[in-house]
Amino acid sequence: MADKQESIPFNAGVAEGVVRQQYDPVDIVTEVINRAELSLDMAIAQGARRVVALAAAFASAAVA
């Protein structure tokens, strides 16, 4: 099999987080994880070999 090359489909979801002193660190991490999961779901829904990146959501960012 050394002469046979197979590509592996890959999808990625990326999310940017907002870090502000007044936000609880746990809430910040939870928000970023949720947004990264959402962006991965969006990439998968678009088909193989897709990357979706979500910019920081300042209005809906984690609050203390």
BAVEX-738026 format. One record per atom (N, C-alpha, C, O, CB): chain; residue in three letters; atom name; x, y, z. Coordinates in steps of 0.2 Angstrom, whole numbers, plus 5000, padded with zeros to 4 digits. Glycine has a CB too. Layout:
// residues N
{cadena = A&residuo = ALA&atomo = CA&u = X&v = Y&w = Z}
...
***
This chain:
// residues 64
{cadena = A&residuo = MET&atomo = N&u = 5004&v = 4994&w = 5000}
{cadena = A&residuo = MET&atomo = CA&u = 5000&v = 5000&w = 5000}
{cadena = A&residuo = MET&atomo = C&u = 5004&v = 5006&w = 5000}
{cadena = A&residuo = MET&atomo = O&u = 5001&v = 5012&w = 5000}
{cadena = A&residuo = MET&atomo = CB&u = 4995&v = 5000&w = 5006}
{cadena = A&residuo = ALA&atomo = N&u = 5011&v = 5006&w = 5000}
{cadena = A&residuo = ALA&atomo = CA&u = 5015&v = 5012&w = 5000}
{cadena = A&residuo = ALA&atomo = C&u = 5014&v = 5016&w = 4994}
{cadena = A&residuo = ALA&atomo = O&u = 5015&v = 5022&w = 4994}
{cadena = A&residuo = ALA&atomo = CB&u = 5022&v = 5010&w = 5001}
{cadena = A&residuo = ASP&atomo = N&u = 5012&v = 5013&w = 4988}
{cadena = A&residuo = ASP&atomo = CA&u = 5012&v = 5016&w = 4982}
{cadena = A&residuo = ASP&atomo = C&u = 5005&v = 5020&w = 4981}
{cadena = A&residuo = ASP&atomo = O&u = 5004&v = 5023&w = 4977}
{cadena = A&residuo = ASP&atomo = CB&u = 5013&v = 5012&w = 4976}
{cadena = A&residuo = LYS&atomo = N&u = 5000&v = 5018&w = 4986}
{cadena = A&residuo = LYS&atomo = CA&u = 4993&v = 5021&w = 4985}
{cadena = A&residuo = LYS&atomo = C&u = 4993&v = 5026&w = 4990}
{cadena = A&residuo = LYS&atomo = O&u = 4993&v = 5025&w = 4996}
{cadena = A&residuo = LYS&atomo = CB&u = 4988&v = 5015&w = 4986}
{cadena = A&residuo = GLN&atomo = N&u = 4991&v = 5032&w = 4988}
{cadena = A&residuo = GLN&atomo = CA&u = 4989&v = 5038&w = 4993}
{cadena = A&residuo = GLN&atomo = C&u = 4982&v = 5039&w = 4993}
{cadena = A&residuo = GLN&atomo = O&u = 4979&v = 5040&w = 4988}
{cadena = A&residuo = GLN&atomo = CB&u = 4993&v = 5044&w = 4991}
{cadena = A&residuo = GLU&atomo = N&u = 4979&v = 5039&w = 4999}
{cadena = A&residuo = GLU&atomo = CA&u = 4972&v = 5041&w = 5000}
{cadena = A&residuo = GLU&atomo = C&u = 4971&v = 5047&w = 5004}
{cadena = A&residuo = GLU&atomo = O&u = 4975&v = 5049&w = 5009}
{cadena = A&residuo = GLU&atomo = CB&u = 4969&v = 5035&w = 5004}
{cadena = A&residuo = SER&atomo = N&u = 4967&v = 5051&w = 5001}
{cadena = A&residuo = SER&atomo = CA&u = 4966&v = 5058&w = 5005}
{cadena = A&residuo = SER&atomo = C&u = 4960&v = 5056&w = 5011}
{cadena = A&residuo = SER&atomo = O&u = 4956&v = 5052&w = 5010}
{cadena = A&residuo = SER&atomo = CB&u = 4963&v = 5063&w = 5000}
{cadena = A&residuo = ILE&atomo = N&u = 4961&v = 5060&w = 5016}
{cadena = A&residuo = ILE&atomo = CA&u = 4956&v = 5059&w = 5021}
{cadena = A&residuo = ILE&atomo = C&u = 4952&v = 5065&w = 5022}
{cadena = A&residuo = ILE&atomo = O&u = 4955&v = 5071&w = 5023}
{cadena = A&residuo = ILE&atomo = CB&u = 4960&v = 5057&w = 5028}
{cadena = A&residuo = PRO&atomo = N&u = 4946&v = 5065&w = 5021}
{cadena = A&residuo = PRO&atomo = CA&u = 4942&v = 5071&w = 5022}
{cadena = A&residuo = PRO&atomo = C&u = 4942&v = 5074&w = 5029}
{cadena = A&residuo = PRO&atomo = O&u = 4943&v = 5071&w = 5034}
{cadena = A&residuo = PRO&atomo = CB&u = 4934&v = 5069&w = 5021}
{cadena = A&residuo = PHE&atomo = N&u = 4943&v = 5081&w = 5029}
{cadena = A&residuo = PHE&atomo = CA&u = 4944&v = 5084&w = 5035}
{cadena = A&residuo = PHE&atomo = C&u = 4940&v = 5090&w = 5035}
{cadena = A&residuo = PHE&atomo = O&u = 4939&v = 5094&w = 5030}
{cadena = A&residuo = PHE&atomo = CB&u = 4952&v = 5086&w = 5036}
{cadena = A&residuo = ASN&atomo = N&u = 4936&v = 5091&w = 5041}
{cadena = A&residuo = ASN&atomo = CA&u = 4932&v = 5097&w = 5042}
{cadena = A&residuo = ASN&atomo = C&u = 4935&v = 5101&w = 5048}
{cadena = A&residuo = ASN&atomo = O&u = 4937&v = 5097&w = 5053}
{cadena = A&residuo = ASN&atomo = CB&u = 4925&v = 5096&w = 5042}
{cadena = A&residuo = ALA&atomo = N&u = 4934&v = 5107&w = 5049}
{cadena = A&residuo = ALA&atomo = CA&u = 4937&v = 5111&w = 5055}
{cadena = A&residuo = ALA&atomo = C&u = 4932&v = 5117&w = 5056}
{cadena = A&residuo = ALA&atomo = O&u = 4929&v = 5120&w = 5052}
{cadena = A&residuo = ALA&atomo = CB&u = 4944&v = 5114&w = 5054}
{cadena = A&residuo = GLY&atomo = N&u = 4931&v = 5118&w = 5063}
{cadena = A&residuo = GLY&atomo = CA&u = 4927&v = 5123&w = 5065}
{cadena = A&residuo = GLY&atomo = C&u = 4932&v = 5127&w = 5070}
{cadena = A&residuo = GLY&atomo = O&u = 4935&v = 5125&w = 5074}
{cadena = A&residuo = GLY&atomo = CB&u = 4921&v = 5121&w = 5069}
{cadena = A&residuo = VAL&atomo = N&u = 4932&v = 5134&w = 5068}
{cadena = A&residuo = VAL&atomo = CA&u = 4936&v = 5138&w = 5072}
{cadena = A&residuo = VAL&atomo = C&u = 4932&v = 5144&w = 5075}
{cadena = A&residuo = VAL&atomo = O&u = 4927&v = 5147&w = 5072}
{cadena = A&residuo = VAL&atomo = CB&u = 4942&v = 5141&w = 5068}
{cadena = A&residuo = ALA&atomo = N&u = 4933&v = 5146&w = 5081}
{cadena = A&residuo = ALA&atomo = CA&u = 4929&v = 5151&w = 5084}
{cadena = A&residuo = ALA&atomo = C&u = 4934&v = 5156&w = 5088}
{cadena = A&residuo = ALA&atomo = O&u = 4938&v = 5154&w = 5092}
{cadena = A&residuo = ALA&atomo = CB&u = 4924&v = 5149&w = 5089}
{cadena = A&residuo = GLU&atomo = N&u = 4933&v = 5162&w = 5087}
{cadena = A&residuo = GLU&atomo = CA&u = 4936&v = 5167&w = 5091}
{cadena = A&residuo = GLU&atomo = C&u = 4933&v = 5169&w = 5097}
{cadena = A&residuo = GLU&atomo = O&u = 4927&v = 5170&w = 5097}
{cadena = A&residuo = GLU&atomo = CB&u = 4938&v = 5174&w = 5086}
{cadena = A&residuo = GLY&atomo = N&u = 4936&v = 5170&w = 5103}
{cadena = A&residuo = GLY&atomo = CA&u = 4933&v = 5172&w = 5109}
{cadena = A&residuo = GLY&atomo = C&u = 4934&v = 5179&w = 5111}
{cadena = A&residuo = GLY&atomo = O&u = 4939&v = 5182&w = 5109}
{cadena = A&residuo = GLY&atomo = CB&u = 4935&v = 5167&w = 5114}
{cadena = A&residuo = VAL&atomo = N&u = 4930&v = 5182&w = 5115}
{cadena = A&residuo = VAL&atomo = CA&u = 4931&v = 5188&w = 5118}
{cadena = A&residuo = VAL&atomo = C&u = 4933&v = 5188&w = 5125}
{cadena = A&residuo = VAL&atomo = O&u = 4930&v = 5184&w = 5129}
{cadena = A&residuo = VAL&atomo = CB&u = 4925&v = 5193&w = 5118}
{cadena = A&residuo = VAL&atomo = N&u = 4939&v = 5191&w = 5127}
{cadena = A&residuo = VAL&atomo = CA&u = 4942&v = 5190&w = 5134}
{cadena = A&residuo = VAL&atomo = C&u = 4941&v = 5197&w = 5137}
{cadena = A&residuo = VAL&atomo = O&u = 4945&v = 5202&w = 5134}
{cadena = A&residuo = VAL&atomo = CB&u = 4949&v = 5187&w = 5134}
{cadena = A&residuo = ARG&atomo = N&u = 4937&v = 5198&w = 5142}
{cadena = A&residuo = ARG&atomo = CA&u = 4937&v = 5204&w = 5145}
{cadena = A&residuo = ARG&atomo = C&u = 4937&v = 5203&w = 5153}
{cadena = A&residuo = ARG&atomo = O&u = 4935&v = 5198&w = 5155}
{cadena = A&residuo = ARG&atomo = CB&u = 4930&v = 5208&w = 5143}
{cadena = A&residuo = GLN&atomo = N&u = 4940&v = 5208&w = 5156}
{cadena = A&residuo = GLN&atomo = CA&u = 4941&v = 5207&w = 5164}
{cadena = A&residuo = GLN&atomo = C&u = 4934&v = 5206&w = 5167}
{cadena = A&residuo = GLN&atomo = O&u = 4934&v = 5202&w = 5172}
{cadena = A&residuo = GLN&atomo = CB&u = 4944&v = 5213&w = 5166}
{cadena = A&residuo = GLN&atomo = N&u = 4929&v = 5209&w = 5165}
{cadena = A&residuo = GLN&atomo = CA&u = 4923&v = 5208&w = 5169}
{cadena = A&residuo = GLN&atomo = C&u = 4919&v = 5201&w = 5167}
{cadena = A&residuo = GLN&atomo = O&u = 4914&v = 5200&w = 5171}
{cadena = A&residuo = GLN&atomo = CB&u = 4918&v = 5214&w = 5167}
{cadena = A&residuo = TYR&atomo = N&u = 4922&v = 5197&w = 5163}
{cadena = A&residuo = TYR&atomo = CA&u = 4918&v = 5191&w = 5161}
{cadena = A&residuo = TYR&atomo = C&u = 4921&v = 5185&w = 5165}
{cadena = A&residuo = TYR&atomo = O&u = 4927&v = 5185&w = 5167}
{cadena = A&residuo = TYR&atomo = CB&u = 4919&v = 5189&w = 5153}
{cadena = A&residuo = ASP&atomo = N&u = 4917&v = 5181&w = 5167}
{cadena = A&residuo = ASP&atomo = CA&u = 4920&v = 5175&w = 5171}
{cadena = A&residuo = ASP&atomo = C&u = 4923&v = 5170&w = 5166}
{cadena = A&residuo = ASP&atomo = O&u = 4921&v = 5169&w = 5161}
{cadena = A&residuo = ASP&atomo = CB&u = 4913&v = 5171&w = 5174}
{cadena = A&residuo = PRO&atomo = N&u = 4930&v = 5168&w = 5168}
{cadena = A&residuo = PRO&atomo = CA&u = 4934&v = 5164&w = 5164}
{cadena = A&residuo = PRO&atomo = C&u = 4930&v = 5158&w = 5162}
{cadena = A&residuo = PRO&atomo = O&u = 4931&v = 5155&w = 5156}
{cadena = A&residuo = PRO&atomo = CB&u = 4940&v = 5162&w = 5167}
{cadena = A&residuo = VAL&atomo = N&u = 4926&v = 5155&w = 5166}
{cadena = A&residuo = VAL&atomo = CA&u = 4922&v = 5148&w = 5165}
{cadena = A&residuo = VAL&atomo = C&u = 4917&v = 5150&w = 5159}
{cadena = A&residuo = VAL&atomo = O&u = 4916&v = 5146&w = 5155}
{cadena = A&residuo = VAL&atomo = CB&u = 4919&v = 5146&w = 5171}
{cadena = A&residuo = ASP&atomo = N&u = 4914&v = 5156&w = 5160}
{cadena = A&residuo = ASP&atomo = CA&u = 4909&v = 5157&w = 5154}
{cadena = A&residuo = ASP&atomo = C&u = 4912&v = 5159&w = 5148}
{cadena = A&residuo = ASP&atomo = O&u = 4910&v = 5157&w = 5143}
{cadena = A&residuo = ASP&atomo = CB&u = 4905&v = 5164&w = 5157}
{cadena = A&residuo = ILE&atomo = N&u = 4918&v = 5162&w = 5148}
{cadena = A&residuo = ILE&atomo = CA&u = 4922&v = 5163&w = 5142}
{cadena = A&residuo = ILE&atomo = C&u = 4924&v = 5156&w = 5138}
{cadena = A&residuo = ILE&atomo = O&u = 4923&v = 5156&w = 5132}
{cadena = A&residuo = ILE&atomo = CB&u = 4928&v = 5167&w = 5143}
{cadena = A&residuo = VAL&atomo = N&u = 4926&v = 5152&w = 5142}
{cadena = A&residuo = VAL&atomo = CA&u = 4928&v = 5145&w = 5139}
{cadena = A&residuo = VAL&atomo = C&u = 4922&v = 5142&w = 5137}
{cadena = A&residuo = VAL&atomo = O&u = 4922&v = 5139&w = 5131}
{cadena = A&residuo = VAL&atomo = CB&u = 4932&v = 5141&w = 5145}
{cadena = A&residuo = THR&atomo = N&u = 4917&v = 5142&w = 5140}
{cadena = A&residuo = THR&atomo = CA&u = 4911&v = 5138&w = 5138}
{cadena = A&residuo = THR&atomo = C&u = 4908&v = 5141&w = 5132}
{cadena = A&residuo = THR&atomo = O&u = 4906&v = 5138&w = 5127}
{cadena = A&residuo = THR&atomo = CB&u = 4905&v = 5139&w = 5144}
{cadena = A&residuo = GLU&atomo = N&u = 4908&v = 5148&w = 5131}
{cadena = A&residuo = GLU&atomo = CA&u = 4906&v = 5151&w = 5125}
{cadena = A&residuo = GLU&atomo = C&u = 4910&v = 5149&w = 5119}
{cadena = A&residuo = GLU&atomo = O&u = 4907&v = 5148&w = 5114}
{cadena = A&residuo = GLU&atomo = CB&u = 4906&v = 5159&w = 5126}
{cadena = A&residuo = VAL&atomo = N&u = 4917&v = 5149&w = 5120}
{cadena = A&residuo = VAL&atomo = CA&u = 4921&v = 5148&w = 5114}
{cadena = A&residuo = VAL&atomo = C&u = 4920&v = 5140&w = 5112}
{cadena = A&residuo = VAL&atomo = O&u = 4920&v = 5139&w = 5106}
{cadena = A&residuo = VAL&atomo = CB&u = 4929&v = 5149&w = 5116}
{cadena = A&residuo = ILE&atomo = N&u = 4919&v = 5136&w = 5117}
{cadena = A&residuo = ILE&atomo = CA&u = 4918&v = 5129&w = 5115}
{cadena = A&residuo = ILE&atomo = C&u = 4912&v = 5128&w = 5112}
{cadena = A&residuo = ILE&atomo = O&u = 4911&v = 5125&w = 5106}
{cadena = A&residuo = ILE&atomo = CB&u = 4918&v = 5124&w = 5122}
{cadena = A&residuo = ASN&atomo = N&u = 4906&v = 5131&w = 5114}
{cadena = A&residuo = ASN&atomo = CA&u = 4900&v = 5131&w = 5110}
{cadena = A&residuo = ASN&atomo = C&u = 4900&v = 5134&w = 5103}
{cadena = A&residuo = ASN&atomo = O&u = 4897&v = 5131&w = 5099}
{cadena = A&residuo = ASN&atomo = CB&u = 4895&v = 5135&w = 5114}
{cadena = A&residuo = ARG&atomo = N&u = 4904&v = 5139&w = 5102}
{cadena = A&residuo = ARG&atomo = CA&u = 4904&v = 5142&w = 5096}
{cadena = A&residuo = ARG&atomo = C&u = 4909&v = 5138&w = 5091}
{cadena = A&residuo = ARG&atomo = O&u = 4908&v = 5137&w = 5085}
{cadena = A&residuo = ARG&atomo = CB&u = 4907&v = 5149&w = 5096}
{cadena = A&residuo = ALA&atomo = N&u = 4914&v = 5135&w = 5094}
{cadena = A&residuo = ALA&atomo = CA&u = 4918&v = 5131&w = 5090}
{cadena = A&residuo = ALA&atomo = C&u = 4914&v = 5124&w = 5088}
{cadena = A&residuo = ALA&atomo = O&u = 4915&v = 5122&w = 5082}
{cadena = A&residuo = ALA&atomo = CB&u = 4925&v = 5128&w = 5094}
{cadena = A&residuo = GLU&atomo = N&u = 4910&v = 5122&w = 5092}
{cadena = A&residuo = GLU&atomo = CA&u = 4906&v = 5116&w = 5090}
{cadena = A&residuo = GLU&atomo = C&u = 4901&v = 5118&w = 5085}
{cadena = A&residuo = GLU&atomo = O&u = 4900&v = 5114&w = 5080}
{cadena = A&residuo = GLU&atomo = CB&u = 4902&v = 5113&w = 5097}
{cadena = A&residuo = LEU&atomo = N&u = 4898&v = 5124&w = 5086}
{cadena = A&residuo = LEU&atomo = CA&u = 4893&v = 5126&w = 5080}
{cadena = A&residuo = LEU&atomo = C&u = 4897&v = 5127&w = 5074}
{cadena = A&residuo = LEU&atomo = O&u = 4894&v = 5125&w = 5069}
{cadena = A&residuo = LEU&atomo = CB&u = 4890&v = 5133&w = 5083}
{cadena = A&residuo = SER&atomo = N&u = 4903&v = 5130&w = 5074}
{cadena = A&residuo = SER&atomo = CA&u = 4906&v = 5131&w = 5067}
{cadena = A&residuo = SER&atomo = C&u = 4908&v = 5124&w = 5064}
{cadena = A&residuo = SER&atomo = O&u = 4908&v = 5123&w = 5058}
{cadena = A&residuo = SER&atomo = CB&u = 4913&v = 5135&w = 5068}
{cadena = A&residuo = LEU&atomo = N&u = 4910&v = 5119&w = 5068}
{cadena = A&residuo = LEU&atomo = CA&u = 4912&v = 5113&w = 5066}
{cadena = A&residuo = LEU&atomo = C&u = 4905&v = 5109&w = 5063}
{cadena = A&residuo = LEU&atomo = O&u = 4906&v = 5106&w = 5057}
{cadena = A&residuo = LEU&atomo = CB&u = 4914&v = 5108&w = 5071}
{cadena = A&residuo = ASP&atomo = N&u = 4900&v = 5110&w = 5066}
{cadena = A&residuo = ASP&atomo = CA&u = 4893&v = 5107&w = 5063}
{cadena = A&residuo = ASP&atomo = C&u = 4892&v = 5111&w = 5057}
{cadena = A&residuo = ASP&atomo = O&u = 4889&v = 5107&w = 5052}
{cadena = A&residuo = ASP&atomo = CB&u = 4888&v = 5109&w = 5068}
{cadena = A&residuo = MET&atomo = N&u = 4893&v = 5117&w = 5056}
{cadena = A&residuo = MET&atomo = CA&u = 4892&v = 5121&w = 5050}
{cadena = A&residuo = MET&atomo = C&u = 4896&v = 5118&w = 5044}
{cadena = A&residuo = MET&atomo = O&u = 4894&v = 5117&w = 5039}
{cadena = A&residuo = MET&atomo = CB&u = 4893&v = 5128&w = 5051}
{cadena = A&residuo = ALA&atomo = N&u = 4903&v = 5117&w = 5046}
{cadena = A&residuo = ALA&atomo = CA&u = 4907&v = 5114&w = 5041}
{cadena = A&residuo = ALA&atomo = C&u = 4905&v = 5108&w = 5039}
{cadena = A&residuo = ALA&atomo = O&u = 4906&v = 5106&w = 5033}
{cadena = A&residuo = ALA&atomo = CB&u = 4914&v = 5114&w = 5044}
{cadena = A&residuo = ILE&atomo = N&u = 4903&v = 5103&w = 5043}
{cadena = A&residuo = ILE&atomo = CA&u = 4901&v = 5097&w = 5041}
{cadena = A&residuo = ILE&atomo = C&u = 4895&v = 5097&w = 5037}
{cadena = A&residuo = ILE&atomo = O&u = 4894&v = 5093&w = 5032}
{cadena = A&residuo = ILE&atomo = CB&u = 4900&v = 5092&w = 5048}
{cadena = A&residuo = ALA&atomo = N&u = 4890&v = 5101&w = 5039}
{cadena = A&residuo = ALA&atomo = CA&u = 4884&v = 5102&w = 5035}
{cadena = A&residuo = ALA&atomo = C&u = 4886&v = 5104&w = 5027}
{cadena = A&residuo = ALA&atomo = O&u = 4882&v = 5103&w = 5023}
{cadena = A&residuo = ALA&atomo = CB&u = 4879&v = 5107&w = 5038}
{cadena = A&residuo = GLN&atomo = N&u = 4891&v = 5108&w = 5026}
{cadena = A&residuo = GLN&atomo = CA&u = 4893&v = 5110&w = 5020}
{cadena = A&residuo = GLN&atomo = C&u = 4896&v = 5105&w = 5016}
{cadena = A&residuo = GLN&atomo = O&u = 4897&v = 5106&w = 5010}
{cadena = A&residuo = GLN&atomo = CB&u = 4898&v = 5116&w = 5020}
{cadena = A&residuo = GLY&atomo = N&u = 4898&v = 5099&w = 5019}
{cadena = A&residuo = GLY&atomo = CA&u = 4902&v = 5094&w = 5015}
{cadena = A&residuo = GLY&atomo = C&u = 4909&v = 5093&w = 5017}
{cadena = A&residuo = GLY&atomo = O&u = 4911&v = 5097&w = 5021}
{cadena = A&residuo = GLY&atomo = CB&u = 4901&v = 5095&w = 5008}
{cadena = A&residuo = ALA&atomo = N&u = 4912&v = 5088&w = 5014}
{cadena = A&residuo = ALA&atomo = CA&u = 4919&v = 5087&w = 5016}
{cadena = A&residuo = ALA&atomo = C&u = 4924&v = 5092&w = 5014}
{cadena = A&residuo = ALA&atomo = O&u = 4923&v = 5096&w = 5009}
{cadena = A&residuo = ALA&atomo = CB&u = 4921&v = 5080&w = 5012}
{cadena = A&residuo = ARG&atomo = N&u = 4929&v = 5092&w = 5018}
{cadena = A&residuo = ARG&atomo = CA&u = 4935&v = 5097&w = 5016}
{cadena = A&residuo = ARG&atomo = C&u = 4932&v = 5104&w = 5017}
{cadena = A&residuo = ARG&atomo = O&u = 4934&v = 5109&w = 5013}
{cadena = A&residuo = ARG&atomo = CB&u = 4938&v = 5096&w = 5009}
{cadena = A&residuo = ARG&atomo = N&u = 4929&v = 5106&w = 5022}
{cadena = A&residuo = ARG&atomo = CA&u = 4927&v = 5113&w = 5023}
{cadena = A&residuo = ARG&atomo = C&u = 4929&v = 5115&w = 5030}
{cadena = A&residuo = ARG&atomo = O&u = 4930&v = 5112&w = 5035}
{cadena = A&residuo = ARG&atomo = CB&u = 4919&v = 5113&w = 5023}
{cadena = A&residuo = VAL&atomo = N&u = 4931&v = 5122&w = 5030}
{cadena = A&residuo = VAL&atomo = CA&u = 4933&v = 5125&w = 5036}
{cadena = A&residuo = VAL&atomo = C&u = 4928&v = 5131&w = 5037}
{cadena = A&residuo = VAL&atomo = O&u = 4927&v = 5135&w = 5033}
{cadena = A&residuo = VAL&atomo = CB&u = 4940&v = 5128&w = 5036}
{cadena = A&residuo = VAL&atomo = N&u = 4925&v = 5132&w = 5043}
{cadena = A&residuo = VAL&atomo = CA&u = 4921&v = 5138&w = 5045}
{cadena = A&residuo = VAL&atomo = C&u = 4924&v = 5141&w = 5051}
{cadena = A&residuo = VAL&atomo = O&u = 4925&v = 5138&w = 5056}
{cadena = A&residuo = VAL&atomo = CB&u = 4913&v = 5135&w = 5047}
{cadena = A&residuo = ALA&atomo = N&u = 4925&v = 5148&w = 5050}
{cadena = A&residuo = ALA&atomo = CA&u = 4928&v = 5152&w = 5056}
{cadena = A&residuo = ALA&atomo = C&u = 4922&v = 5157&w = 5058}
{cadena = A&residuo = ALA&atomo = O&u = 4920&v = 5160&w = 5054}
{cadena = A&residuo = ALA&atomo = CB&u = 4934&v = 5155&w = 5054}
{cadena = A&residuo = LEU&atomo = N&u = 4921&v = 5157&w = 5064}
{cadena = A&residuo = LEU&atomo = CA&u = 4917&v = 5162&w = 5067}
{cadena = A&residuo = LEU&atomo = C&u = 4920&v = 5167&w = 5071}
{cadena = A&residuo = LEU&atomo = O&u = 4924&v = 5166&w = 5075}
{cadena = A&residuo = LEU&atomo = CB&u = 4911&v = 5159&w = 5072}
{cadena = A&residuo = ALA&atomo = N&u = 4919&v = 5174&w = 5069}
{cadena = A&residuo = ALA&atomo = CA&u = 4922&v = 5179&w = 5072}
{cadena = A&residuo = ALA&atomo = C&u = 4919&v = 5180&w = 5079}
{cadena = A&residuo = ALA&atomo = O&u = 4914&v = 5177&w = 5081}
{cadena = A&residuo = ALA&atomo = CB&u = 4922&v = 5186&w = 5068}
{cadena = A&residuo = ALA&atomo = N&u = 4923&v = 5184&w = 5083}
{cadena = A&residuo = ALA&atomo = CA&u = 4920&v = 5185&w = 5090}
{cadena = A&residuo = ALA&atomo = C&u = 4913&v = 5188&w = 5090}
{cadena = A&residuo = ALA&atomo = O&u = 4912&v = 5193&w = 5086}
{cadena = A&residuo = ALA&atomo = CB&u = 4925&v = 5189&w = 5094}
{cadena = A&residuo = ALA&atomo = N&u = 4909&v = 5186&w = 5094}
{cadena = A&residuo = ALA&atomo = CA&u = 4902&v = 5189&w = 5095}
{cadena = A&residuo = ALA&atomo = C&u = 4902&v = 5194&w = 5101}
{cadena = A&residuo = ALA&atomo = O&u = 4901&v = 5191&w = 5106}
{cadena = A&residuo = ALA&atomo = CB&u = 4897&v = 5184&w = 5095}
{cadena = A&residuo = PHE&atomo = N&u = 4904&v = 5200&w = 5100}
{cadena = A&residuo = PHE&atomo = CA&u = 4904&v = 5205&w = 5105}
{cadena = A&residuo = PHE&atomo = C&u = 4898&v = 5206&w = 5109}
{cadena = A&residuo = PHE&atomo = O&u = 4898&v = 5206&w = 5115}
{cadena = A&residuo = PHE&atomo = CB&u = 4907&v = 5211&w = 5103}
{cadena = A&residuo = ALA&atomo = N&u = 4892&v = 5206&w = 5105}
{cadena = A&residuo = ALA&atomo = CA&u = 4886&v = 5207&w = 5108}
{cadena = A&residuo = ALA&atomo = C&u = 4883&v = 5201&w = 5113}
{cadena = A&residuo = ALA&atomo = O&u = 4880&v = 5202&w = 5118}
{cadena = A&residuo = ALA&atomo = CB&u = 4881&v = 5209&w = 5103}
{cadena = A&residuo = SER&atomo = N&u = 4885&v = 5195&w = 5110}
{cadena = A&residuo = SER&atomo = CA&u = 4882&v = 5189&w = 5114}
{cadena = A&residuo = SER&atomo = C&u = 4888&v = 5186&w = 5118}
{cadena = A&residuo = SER&atomo = O&u = 4887&v = 5180&w = 5120}
{cadena = A&residuo = SER&atomo = CB&u = 4879&v = 5185&w = 5109}
{cadena = A&residuo = ALA&atomo = N&u = 4893&v = 5189&w = 5119}
{cadena = A&residuo = ALA&atomo = CA&u = 4899&v = 5186&w = 5123}
{cadena = A&residuo = ALA&atomo = C&u = 4897&v = 5185&w = 5130}
{cadena = A&residuo = ALA&atomo = O&u = 4892&v = 5188&w = 5133}
{cadena = A&residuo = ALA&atomo = CB&u = 4905&v = 5191&w = 5122}
{cadena = A&residuo = ALA&atomo = N&u = 4901&v = 5180&w = 5133}
{cadena = A&residuo = ALA&atomo = CA&u = 4899&v = 5178&w = 5140}
{cadena = A&residuo = ALA&atomo = C&u = 4899&v = 5184&w = 5144}
{cadena = A&residuo = ALA&atomo = O&u = 4903&v = 5189&w = 5144}
{cadena = A&residuo = ALA&atomo = CB&u = 4904&v = 5173&w = 5142}
{cadena = A&residuo = VAL&atomo = N&u = 4894&v = 5184&w = 5149}
{cadena = A&residuo = VAL&atomo = CA&u = 4894&v = 5189&w = 5154}
{cadena = A&residuo = VAL&atomo = C&u = 4894&v = 5186&w = 5161}
{cadena = A&residuo = VAL&atomo = O&u = 4892&v = 5180&w = 5162}
{cadena = A&residuo = VAL&atomo = CB&u = 4887&v = 5193&w = 5153}
{cadena = A&residuo = ALA&atomo = N&u = 4897&v = 5190&w = 5166}
{cadena = A&residuo = ALA&atomo = CA&u = 4897&v = 5188&w = 5173}
{cadena = A&residuo = ALA&atomo = C&u = 4890&v = 5187&w = 5176}
{cadena = A&residuo = ALA&atomo = O&u = 4890&v = 5185&w = 5182}
{cadena = A&residuo = ALA&atomo = CB&u = 4902&v = 5192&w = 5176}
***
